[in-house]
Amino acid sequence: MKKILMTGGGSAGHVTPNIALMKGLKEHGFEIHYAGLKDGIERGLVTAVPGVVYHEIESGKLRRYLSVKNLASPFKVIKGMAQAKKLIRELKPDVVFSKGGFVSVPVVMGAKGKCPVVCHESDYTPGLANRIASRYADTVCVTFEDTKTLSKPKLARKMVVTGTPIRPELYEGERGRGLAAMGFDGKKPVLMVMGGSLGAAALNDGIRAALPELLKTFDVVHLCGKGKTDPSVNAPGYRQFEYVGKELPDMLAATSIVVSRAGANAVFEFMSLGIPALLVPLPLEASRGDQILNADYVVKKGYALKLEQKDITPERLVEEIGRLLRDRARMHDMMKNDSLCDGTDEVLAEILKAAKVN
């Protein structure tokens, strides 16, 4: 039986693509192991998947800003690399697959020379962890064609354009169940607003201010983020949730338009399902700019519109969402005909190649 050691964490975006690959890996007979932090978000997500063995390692967070915590990070990475090397000696995996996040760095470094290493980068430009990990990788899967084009030749030679893995359960949603979960009758198109797991105050406030106009056309479901629901805002056709889990595929099956941040995984999930999006990327002062580049790429493809956070007003939200609704059918058809929207099979193929599985 072939063995794979997967890693990635720090945010759900570094974990869910790994989970999306697990079904295919099991079908090919892989024994799946996962290296992550003791208290990382990855632990809860991965241990919920039957048949996957979770291994705890340490790692230091890679910060771009000055912090006294940076002093301890190199020592944690070194300790984590020693743990990863020991784990790899014991497991003897046929391949290591890394989805990124700071927990992946010691694992990839520890695997160098012991087994093939495949990395995946979701965003338009690689994050710091993946920039380090790519030096030790044999193959780097990338979501965007431009990522390879814009990279230095030495790194570009390792890159394969695959798209990003999409959770298979997203395709199993049923519109009727989704409408029931939201309490809507299906007579109006559904607008879903997603502020990210932590919520987005500017987006949440803007949508609530625009509700009187939006509710004339849409039923609105608002995923606000933990602690971000507002009981004072209550209107027919408007439902608020902090977060939804197993109901999300059904809700998405009933959704006509989505308003969201522009993390790569979320963007490609909308594209794979053919849902036009109004993307509100994190601004530069709150990020490294990757969401802005992600959004620009999708807008260039004709699958979404972009609204800068500083430009959020009730009037602009209503205007841009209306544009999407009018162009929805064309956008949906274009996305459904794009083979790079769902890269699950392509990434799996690179893993199988590295592990020498025919």
C-alpha positions in Angstrom: 0.0 0.0 0.0 1.3 3.4 -0.9 1.6 6.1 1.8 1.2 9.8 1.6 2.1 12.4 4.3 0.0 15.5 3.8 0.5 18.9 5.5 -0.9 22.4 5.6 -2.7 24.6 8.1 -3.1 27.9 9.9 -6.3 28.6 8.0 -9.1 26.5 6.5 -7.8 27.5 3.0 -4.7 25.5 3.7 -6.6 22.4 4.7 -9.8 22.0 2.7 -8.0 21.3 -0.6 -6.1 18.5 1.1 -9.4 17.1 2.3 -10.7 17.4 -1.3 -7.9 15.1 -2.5 -8.4 12.4 0.1 -11.3 10.6 -1.6 -9.2 10.1 -4.7 -6.2 9.1 -2.7 -8.2 6.4 -0.9 -9.6 5.2 -4.2 -6.0 4.7 -5.4 -5.2 2.7 -2.2 -3.2 5.3 -0.3 -2.7 5.1 3.5 -3.1 8.8 4.4 -1.2 10.5 7.2 -1.3 14.2 8.1 1.2 16.4 9.9 -0.2 19.5 11.6 -0.1 21.6 14.8 -1.5 20.3 18.1 -3.9 23.2 18.4 -4.2 24.3 14.7 -7.4 24.6 12.8 -6.2 21.7 10.7 -6.5 19.2 13.6 -10.3 19.5 13.9 -10.9 19.5 10.2 -8.6 16.5 9.4 -9.5 14.3 12.3 -13.1 14.5 11.3 -12.1 12.5 8.1 -12.3 8.7 8.7 -9.2 6.7 8.1 -6.7 9.6 8.2 -3.9 9.4 10.9 -3.0 12.8 12.4 0.6 13.5 13.7 1.4 16.6 15.8 4.5 18.7 15.0 5.7 22.1 16.0 6.4 25.1 13.8 7.0 28.8 14.2 4.7 31.3 12.5 6.4 33.2 9.7 5.6 36.9 10.3 6.3 39.8 8.0 6.2 42.3 10.9 8.4 42.9 13.9 7.4 40.9 17.0 9.2 39.4 19.9 7.5 36.1 19.0 9.7 36.0 15.9 12.7 35.2 18.2 11.2 31.8 19.1 10.0 30.9 15.6 13.3 29.6 14.1 13.8 27.3 17.1 10.2 25.9 16.6 10.8 25.4 12.9 14.1 23.5 13.7 12.2 21.4 16.3 9.4 20.7 13.9 11.9 19.7 11.2 13.5 17.2 13.6 10.0 15.8 14.4 9.1 15.6 10.7 12.4 13.8 9.8 11.7 11.2 12.6 8.1 10.8 11.3 9.2 10.3 7.7 11.8 7.8 8.8 9.1 5.8 10.6 6.4 6.1 8.0 8.6 5.9 4.8 5.9 7.8 2.7 6.0 7.5 -1.0 5.2 11.2 -1.4 4.7 14.3 0.7 2.0 16.8 -0.3 2.0 20.3 1.1 -0.8 22.8 0.8 1.1 25.6 2.5 0.8 27.6 5.8 3.7 27.9 8.2 3.1 24.3 9.6 4.1 22.9 6.2 7.7 24.4 6.2 9.4 22.0 8.6 7.6 19.0 7.0 8.8 19.9 3.5 12.3 20.7 4.6 12.4 17.4 6.6 11.3 15.4 3.5 13.9 16.8 1.1 16.0 13.9 -0.2 13.9 11.2 1.5 10.8 11.1 -0.8 9.3 13.2 -3.6 7.6 16.5 -2.4 4.7 18.1 -4.2 3.5 21.5 -3.1 0.3 23.4 -4.1 -0.1 27.2 -4.2 -3.7 28.5 -4.3 -3.1 32.2 -4.7 -1.9 34.3 -7.7 1.4 34.9 -5.9 2.9 32.4 -3.5 2.8 33.1 0.2 5.9 33.2 2.4 5.6 29.6 3.5 5.2 28.3 0.0 8.1 30.5 -1.3 10.3 28.7 1.2 8.8 25.3 0.6 9.1 25.5 -3.1 12.9 25.4 -2.8 12.6 21.9 -1.4 9.8 20.7 -3.6 10.1 18.5 -6.7 6.8 19.7 -8.2 4.8 22.9 -7.5 1.2 22.9 -8.5 -0.3 26.3 -9.2 -3.9 27.5 -9.5 -3.3 30.4 -11.9 -1.6 30.3 -15.3 0.0 33.6 -14.7 1.8 32.4 -11.5 4.1 30.2 -13.7 4.6 32.9 -16.3 5.6 35.5 -13.8 7.9 33.2 -11.8 11.7 33.0 -12.1 12.8 30.3 -14.6 14.3 28.0 -12.0 11.0 27.9 -10.1 8.8 27.9 -13.2 10.4 24.7 -14.4 9.0 23.0 -11.3 5.5 24.4 -11.8 2.5 22.7 -13.3 -0.8 24.6 -13.8 -3.5 22.5 -12.2 -6.2 24.7 -10.8 -7.1 24.1 -7.2 -8.8 21.0 -5.6 -12.5 21.5 -4.9 -14.4 19.6 -2.1 -16.5 17.0 -3.9 -19.4 17.5 -1.5 -20.0 21.0 -2.9 -21.4 19.3 -6.1 -23.9 17.3 -4.1 -26.0 20.2 -2.9 -29.8 20.2 -3.6 -31.6 23.5 -4.2 -34.7 22.4 -2.3 -32.8 21.5 0.8 -30.9 24.7 0.6 -34.1 26.8 0.3 -35.5 25.0 3.3 -32.4 25.5 5.4 -32.6 29.3 4.6 -36.3 29.5 5.0 -36.9 30.9 1.5 -39.7 29.8 -0.9 -37.6 30.1 -4.1 -39.7 32.8 -5.7 -36.8 35.3 -5.7 -33.2 34.7 -6.7 -30.9 34.1 -3.6 -28.0 36.4 -2.8 -25.4 34.9 -0.5 -23.0 37.2 1.3 -19.9 35.6 2.8 -17.6 37.7 5.0 -15.1 35.0 5.7 -14.8 32.9 8.9 -14.0 36.0 11.0 -16.5 38.2 9.3 -15.9 41.5 7.5 -17.3 44.5 9.3 -17.2 46.8 6.2 -19.0 44.2 4.0 -21.5 43.2 6.7 -22.4 46.9 7.4 -22.7 47.7 3.7 -25.0 44.8 3.0 -27.3 45.6 5.9 -27.5 49.2 4.8 -28.4 48.1 1.3 -31.1 45.6 2.4 -34.1 47.7 1.7 -33.2 47.9 -2.0 -31.7 44.3 -2.3 -34.8 42.7 -0.7 -37.0 44.1 -3.5 -35.2 41.6 -5.9 -33.5 39.0 -3.8 -33.8 36.8 -0.8 -30.6 37.4 1.1 -28.6 34.9 3.2 -25.8 36.5 5.2 -22.9 34.4 6.6 -21.6 37.1 9.0 -18.8 35.4 10.9 -18.6 34.4 14.6 -20.3 36.9 16.8 -21.2 39.2 13.9 -24.9 38.6 13.6 -27.1 41.6 14.4 -30.5 40.7 16.0 -31.7 44.2 15.4 -31.7 43.7 11.7 -34.7 41.5 10.9 -36.7 41.6 7.7 -38.7 39.1 5.6 -36.3 37.5 3.1 -33.2 38.1 5.2 -31.4 35.3 7.1 -28.3 35.6 9.2 -25.9 32.9 10.2 -22.5 33.1 11.9 -21.3 30.1 10.0 -22.7 27.1 8.1 -21.1 23.7 7.8 -22.8 20.7 6.2 -25.7 22.8 4.9 -23.4 25.0 2.7 -23.5 22.8 -0.5 -27.3 22.9 -0.4 -27.3 26.6 0.2 -24.9 27.2 -2.7 -27.1 25.0 -4.9 -29.9 27.5 -4.3 -27.7 30.6 -4.7 -27.8 32.8 -7.8 -25.2 35.5 -6.9 -22.6 35.6 -4.2 -20.8 38.5 -2.5 -17.5 37.5 -0.9 -13.9 38.1 0.0 -11.4 36.9 -2.7 -9.5 34.1 -1.1 -8.4 31.7 -4.0 -10.2 28.6 -2.6 -13.5 30.4 -2.2 -13.2 32.1 -5.6 -12.6 28.8 -7.4 -15.4 27.1 -5.5 -17.8 29.7 -6.9 -16.3 29.3 -10.4 -16.6 25.5 -10.2 -20.3 25.8 -9.3 -20.9 28.5 -11.9 -22.0 31.2 -9.5 -21.2 34.8 -10.5 -19.5 36.7 -7.7 -19.0 40.3 -6.5 -15.6 40.1 -4.9 -14.5 42.5 -2.2 -10.8 41.6 -1.6 -8.9 42.4 1.6 -7.3 45.8 1.1 -3.5 46.1 1.0 -3.3 47.6 4.5 -4.8 44.3 5.9 -3.1 41.8 3.6 -0.1 41.1 1.3 -2.4 41.9 -1.7 -3.0 38.3 -2.8 -6.8 38.7 -2.7 -6.6 41.8 -5.0 -4.7 39.8 -7.5 -7.0 36.8 -7.2 -10.0 39.1 -7.9 -8.4 40.8 -10.8 -7.7 37.5 -12.5 -11.3 36.3 -12.2 -12.6 39.6 -13.3 -10.3 39.5 -16.4 -11.8 36.0 -17.2 -15.2 37.5 -17.1 -16.5 35.5 -14.2 -16.9 38.1 -11.5 -16.9 41.8 -10.6 -14.7 43.5 -8.1 -15.5 46.2 -5.6 -12.8 47.8 -3.4 -13.6 47.8 0.3 -13.1 51.6 0.4 -15.8 52.0 -2.3 -18.5 50.1 -0.5 -21.8 52.0 -0.3 -25.3 50.7 -0.4 -25.8 52.3 -3.9 -22.6 50.6 -5.3 -23.5 47.2 -3.9 -27.0 47.4 -5.4 -25.6 48.5 -8.7 -22.9 45.9 -9.0 -25.1 43.0 -7.8 -27.7 44.1 -10.3 -25.1 43.9 -13.1 -24.2 40.4 -12.1 -27.8 39.2 -12.1 -28.4 40.6 -15.6 -25.3 38.8 -16.9 -25.7 35.7 -14.8 -26.6 33.2 -17.5 -23.6 34.1 -19.7 -21.2 34.0 -16.8 -22.5 30.6 -15.6 -22.1 29.0 -19.0 -18.5 30.4 -19.4 -17.5 29.0 -15.9 -19.0 25.6 -16.6 -16.9 25.3 -19.8 -13.6 26.2 -18.1 -11.6 23.0 -17.3 -9.3 24.8 -14.8 -12.1 25.8 -12.4 -11.8 22.4 -10.6 -8.2 21.1 -10.4 -8.8 18.1 -8.2 -8.0 15.5 -10.9 -5.0 17.5 -12.1 -3.4 17.8 -8.6 -4.1 14.2 -7.9 -2.4 13.2 -11.1 0.8 15.0 -10.1 0.8 13.2 -6.7 0.3 9.9 -8.4 3.1 10.6 -10.8 5.5 11.6 -7.9 4.5 8.4 -6.0 5.0 6.3 -9.1 1.4 5.1 -9.3 0.4 4.1 -12.8 
